Amino acid sequence: MKIHGMTHGEVTEGKEIDGFDFAVFSLCGKGEMGRKVLAQAVMAWRRLIEKHPRGIIIHVAGYDDDPRELWQIGEVREFVQKFCAKTKAHEHEALAPDSRAVLLGCGADPWRPVTVNVVSAEKAMDDFMEWLKDR
């Protein structure tokens, strides 16, 4: 199994994204959520899914020291909502369940009410490993 990590900038700059099974897609980072980054992220997402990865994990950088969850941070919520309105990433079949949950928790689908239940890191890892087995 080959896992490939990439940022939206690397994809839009032409970084090779062939020959992988799973992708860790860095959607955006703290302080990098303007229109230009949104356009790059949308373009990169579209290019990524053309490669038909078996699994995609979404990553948002720069908030590891923030005690809030990503869906509690206004700028992240706003960015995710705009990104998902343009890509429907939250509906993609290859998206990891925890990544889908974060996108939905941020309001990716305004017509779908979501209740967020925080789980332990161990539970999240167990769920992720179970999901990987099915891929």
C-alpha positions as CSV (number, residue, x, y, z in Angstrom):
1,M,0.0,0.0,0.0
2,K,1.4,3.4,-1.0
3,I,0.3,6.5,0.9
4,H,0.9,9.9,-0.7
5,G,0.9,13.2,1.2
6,M,0.3,16.4,-0.7
7,T,-0.8,20.0,-0.3
8,H,-3.2,21.7,-2.6
9,G,-0.3,23.9,-3.7
10,E,1.9,21.0,-4.7
11,V,-0.9,19.5,-6.8
12,T,-1.7,22.7,-8.6
13,E,2.0,23.3,-9.2
14,G,2.2,20.0,-11.1
15,K,3.6,17.6,-8.5
16,E,3.3,14.0,-9.7
17,I,0.4,12.3,-8.0
18,D,0.3,8.9,-9.8
19,G,0.9,5.5,-8.3
20,F,-0.6,5.7,-4.9
21,D,-3.5,4.0,-3.0
22,F,-4.2,6.6,-0.3
23,A,-3.8,10.3,-0.2
24,V,-3.4,12.7,2.7
25,F,-4.7,15.9,1.2
26,S,-3.7,19.1,3.0
27,L,-6.7,21.3,2.3
28,C,-5.5,24.5,3.9
29,G,-3.6,26.0,6.8
30,K,-4.1,28.5,9.5
31,G,-3.8,32.0,8.0
32,E,-4.1,30.6,4.4
33,M,-7.8,30.6,3.7
34,G,-8.3,33.2,1.1
35,R,-9.9,33.0,-2.4
36,K,-6.6,32.0,-4.1
37,V,-6.1,29.1,-1.7
38,L,-9.7,28.1,-2.1
39,A,-9.3,28.1,-5.9
40,Q,-6.1,26.0,-5.6
41,A,-7.7,23.6,-3.2
42,V,-10.7,23.1,-5.5
43,M,-8.5,22.5,-8.6
44,A,-6.2,20.2,-6.6
45,W,-9.2,18.1,-5.3
46,R,-10.5,17.7,-8.8
47,R,-7.1,16.6,-10.1
48,L,-6.7,14.2,-7.1
49,I,-10.0,12.4,-7.6
50,E,-9.2,11.8,-11.3
51,K,-6.5,9.4,-10.0
52,H,-9.2,7.3,-8.2
53,P,-7.5,6.8,-4.9
54,R,-8.9,4.1,-2.7
55,G,-8.8,6.4,0.3
56,I,-8.4,10.2,1.0
57,I,-7.7,11.8,4.3
58,I,-8.3,15.5,4.7
59,H,-5.9,17.6,6.7
60,V,-6.1,21.2,7.9
61,A,-2.7,22.5,9.1
62,G,-1.8,24.9,11.9
63,Y,-4.3,24.1,14.6
64,D,-2.6,21.4,16.6
65,D,-2.1,23.8,19.6
66,D,-5.7,25.1,19.4
67,P,-7.9,23.5,22.1
68,R,-10.9,23.8,19.9
69,E,-12.0,21.2,17.4
70,L,-11.8,22.2,13.7
71,W,-15.6,22.6,13.4
72,Q,-15.5,25.1,16.3
73,I,-13.1,27.5,14.4
74,G,-15.0,30.0,12.3
75,E,-12.4,30.5,9.6
76,V,-12.1,26.7,9.1
77,R,-15.9,26.2,9.0
78,E,-16.2,29.0,6.4
79,F,-13.4,27.6,4.2
80,V,-14.7,24.1,4.4
81,Q,-18.2,25.2,3.5
82,K,-17.0,27.1,0.4
83,F,-14.7,24.2,-0.6
84,C,-17.5,21.6,-0.3
85,A,-20.0,23.7,-2.1
86,K,-17.7,23.7,-5.1
87,T,-16.4,20.1,-4.9
88,K,-18.9,18.0,-2.9
89,A,-15.8,16.4,-1.3
90,H,-17.9,15.3,1.7
91,E,-19.8,13.0,-0.6
92,H,-16.8,11.3,-2.3
93,E,-16.7,7.6,-1.8
94,A,-13.0,7.4,-1.1
95,L,-13.1,10.0,1.8
96,A,-12.1,8.5,5.1
97,P,-15.0,8.5,7.6
98,D,-13.2,10.8,10.1
99,S,-12.5,13.3,7.3
100,R,-16.1,13.2,6.2
101,A,-17.2,13.8,9.8
102,V,-14.9,16.8,10.1
103,L,-16.3,18.3,6.8
104,L,-19.9,17.6,7.8
105,G,-19.2,19.0,11.3
106,C,-18.0,22.2,9.6
107,G,-21.3,22.5,7.8
108,A,-20.3,21.0,4.4
109,D,-23.9,20.2,3.7
110,P,-26.1,23.0,5.0
111,W,-29.2,20.8,4.6
112,R,-27.9,18.0,6.7
113,P,-28.1,18.5,10.4
114,V,-25.0,17.0,12.2
115,T,-24.4,16.1,15.8
116,V,-20.7,15.8,16.6
117,N,-19.6,13.2,19.1
118,V,-15.9,13.5,20.0
119,V,-14.2,10.1,20.4
120,S,-10.9,9.1,21.8
121,A,-7.8,9.0,19.6
122,E,-7.8,5.2,20.1
123,K,-11.4,4.8,19.0
124,A,-10.7,7.0,16.0
125,M,-7.6,5.0,15.0
126,D,-9.5,1.7,15.5
127,D,-12.4,3.0,13.3
128,F,-9.9,4.2,10.7
129,M,-8.0,0.9,10.6
130,E,-11.3,-1.0,10.2
131,W,-12.2,1.3,7.3
132,L,-8.7,0.6,5.7
133,K,-9.4,-3.1,5.8
134,D,-12.4,-2.6,3.5
135,R,-10.4,-0.6,1.0
